[in-house]
Structures are given as C-alpha cells and as structure tokens.
Amino acid sequence: MSTTENTLPFIPFTRPHFNQETIDAVAEVLRSGWVTSGPKLAEFESTLSDYFGGRPVRCFANGTATMKIALQVAGIGSGDEVITTPISWVATSNVILSVGATPVFVDIDPVTRNIDLNQIAAAITPKTRAIMPVYLAGLPVNMDQLYDLAKQYKLRVIEDAAQAFGSQWRGQKIGSIGDLVSFSFQANKNLSTVEGGCLVLNNADEAKLAEKFRLQGLTRQGMDGMDVDVLGGKDNLTDVNAVIGLHQLKQLPAFQARRSSLAKQYFDAIRHEMESAGLGNLNLELPVENFTDSNWHMFQVVLPLEQLNVDRAQVMSELKDLGIGTGVHYPLITGFTLYQKLGFKTEATPVAKRIGRCILTLPLFPGMADEDVGRIAKGLTGILKKHRKN
Ligand SMILES: *Cc1c(COP(=O)(O)O)cnc(C)c1O
C-alpha cells in the first residue's frame, strides 16, 4: 500500500520509444502484402553490416535465438564447456545448456560487474571451447585482454553484447571487432525491434550456416526440391520488426546522447544528495564513470545492504511508493532452482553472490526528464538514511 500522497507521475525503470515515422513505416509493411522475412529484413541486415564495418550480419527472432545459433555456428555442443558470468540474464547460460554444453561460471569484477578476465585462465580445462562474456549495462570488458586469452588458449569468443548496441572499445564499435558478437533488440534494449536480435559473423560461410540454423536446417531450395542437413529452428526476424529497427538506427545517436547526459546527471545528483544527507560513510557503489565506451543501457547501483536494516525488496517497494520504478539485473544465475539441481554452487563466485543480492537498476531511458534524476536521487538517499543501521 502506498504510504505517501504521491501525485507525481510514475517513472518506470525503462520505456521503449517508437516515433510516428516508425509507426507509419510499420503500417506500410502491413499493407504491402509481405509481412514476414523479406525485403525489409534484407535492408536491415545490410544496413547493420555497414554499421559494423562490413562484417556479415544476420538477424533472428530474439537475442536468445541469436546466441544459441552463435554457439551452433561455432560447433559447440555436448561435452564442451563455455566460460561465462553468473550475473546476466539467464538466457546467457540457458543457451549453453540448450546446445548440450556446460556453462562454467567465473566470478565478476566488483567494479565493472562484468566477468573477471583475470580469473578465466584458472577455469580453462581441456573441454573448454569458448568464452561468453556479457557487457552488463553496456560496459564492455577489456577487449584486448579478452582476445589475448582467446588466442593463447585457442578458444572461440561469443560476445553476449545484448545490452551493448552502440557501445565502443577504444573508438571501435562493439560488433565491428572480435569473433561472434550477439545483440538483442528486445523492447528494453537501446535499439529495439520489439523483439529481435542480430549476430555479427566472421565470413560468408558462417553467415550461410546461421541462415540454415535459423530456418529448420534447410539448405537452399533447388529445381528438384529441398533438403535439410542440420537441425535448425524457426528463428527468423520479420519485415515488421526489421522496419522498426531501420528507424531506430536513425534515432540511435540522439538516444545515445540522451542516455549519457542522464547518466552524468545521476552521478552528480546522487553524490550531492548523499553528501547533503550526511551519508558519506554509506558504501553505495556507483557504476564505472565511462562516457566513451558505455552506451549506458542501464544505471545500476549496488546497495550497502550490510549497513542497512532492510533488504533490497523493501528499498524497491519504498521507491515504488514514491513513484519510482526499479529493476534487478540480475540475481545470481547459480541460485536458480534449475542451476542448483544441476549442482552449481553460489559460494563459488562470492563477488557475484553479493552483487546479485544488492544490485539495483534505476530508471534510465531517452524519454526521461532531467528533473526525474533529482527526484530519484533524493528518493533513494532518503530511504537509505531512514534505514541506516546505527
Ligand atoms: C536481453 C538479453 C538477452 C536475451 O535477449 P532476448 O532478446 O530477450 O532473447 C541475453 N543476454 C542479456 C545480457 C540480455 O540483456
């Protein structure tokens, strides 16, 4: 129940933005008589390929299918191990299991909240085939160190860049460099096709293989019928989704500028509010202040729960009473029942275990107002002050 007389509008933690031009373009596709994968998909894929410096790109129905097909293209399956992070959307490790491989969880870096690259070498076994890093909130890992490791141990890299569309590494777009790079266009992502995803590949052969896995394993139809030579699924992206993506791409620079501006304001507002509330000794952890590489997919804080007498759910509920929506991205994957049943141990990754319990996503989306940032910072610090242990 709401305990405050709150008349201010509710701020969700995120909200997609589709302009009138996009809506008109969707209507046009619907009227055209060709609504599933066709000319708009081809145009979207070639536009994305240009965006990624000419590397081949194929689109899929969602980011999960994109990552699964990336694993299949890399030939990863039964008996193989894939090194990944336990702080991600569960899709990351679910796809590893779904191809019959085993996820090997390496702890995260408490500052970046991404997989700790320094701990990967110790997790490599003769069965290790790939590393699947996740760029949480759009902050990439150190790409030089990642690809040095891959080269040294002869491993494939499947980047779960679901949250990193528009992110960079030393001036180069994520996706324009590297091995297999997977993006999601789900509704909450920086670029959305409602649902969708794309995979950046190394060459035409890989692209052909990805197309086969995308559609039932079908080899090209010839004059004397069709053939199927691998087990594929039904994971194609439609023209309706593709045309949305084409229009979102045009707006991406504006979206990006707005996200960065809001993130900058968050740092100032939170530090200011913490100081004026006399909370300098509370260890509220802010994100890495990176305004060159991150696309600011999310603004996440790590709550100092050991210094508070409430849990995260209570903080979220009190923020909700103030009209502020928040999210948890993410709880520790190895804590889920399925992963517990499979024998994974939450204690194996202590940093991830703590952060999975304390991380909180604050609202951040291009349509958010500057004033919202101040309201959120004030609301959060007020709650921290109220529940601080003495
Ligand atoms: C969104 C997301 C996915 C999955 O993408 P879907 O399009 O929802 O299938 C995978 N990994 C991460 C880190 C994500 O944020």
PDBQT file of the ligand as one rigid body, heavy atoms in Angstrom, charges set to zero:
ROOT
HETATM    1  C1  LIG A 401      18.186  -9.164 -23.289  1.00  0.00    +0.000 C 
HETATM    2  C2  LIG A 401      19.316 -10.050 -23.010  1.00  0.00    +0.000 A 
HETATM    3  C3  LIG A 401      19.435 -11.329 -23.575  1.00  0.00    +0.000 A 
HETATM    4  C4  LIG A 401      18.368 -12.013 -24.366  1.00  0.00    +0.000 C 
HETATM    5  O1  LIG A 401      17.767 -11.298 -25.352  1.00  0.00    +0.000 OA
HETATM    6  P1  LIG A 401      16.247 -11.605 -25.763  1.00  0.00    +0.000 P 
HETATM    7  O2  LIG A 401      16.093 -10.766 -26.984  1.00  0.00    +0.000 OA
HETATM    8  O3  LIG A 401      15.377 -11.154 -24.621  1.00  0.00    +0.000 OA
HETATM    9  O4  LIG A 401      16.117 -13.042 -26.042  1.00  0.00    +0.000 OA
HETATM   10  C5  LIG A 401      20.573 -12.056 -23.320  1.00  0.00    +0.000 A 
HETATM   11  N1  LIG A 401      21.540 -11.599 -22.551  1.00  0.00    +0.000 NA
HETATM   12  C6  LIG A 401      21.476 -10.391 -21.974  1.00  0.00    +0.000 A 
HETATM   13  C7  LIG A 401      22.618  -9.922 -21.139  1.00  0.00    +0.000 C 
HETATM   14  C8  LIG A 401      20.353  -9.584 -22.166  1.00  0.00    +0.000 A 
HETATM   15  O5  LIG A 401      20.292  -8.400 -21.562  1.00  0.00    +0.000 OA
ENDROOT
TORSDOF 0
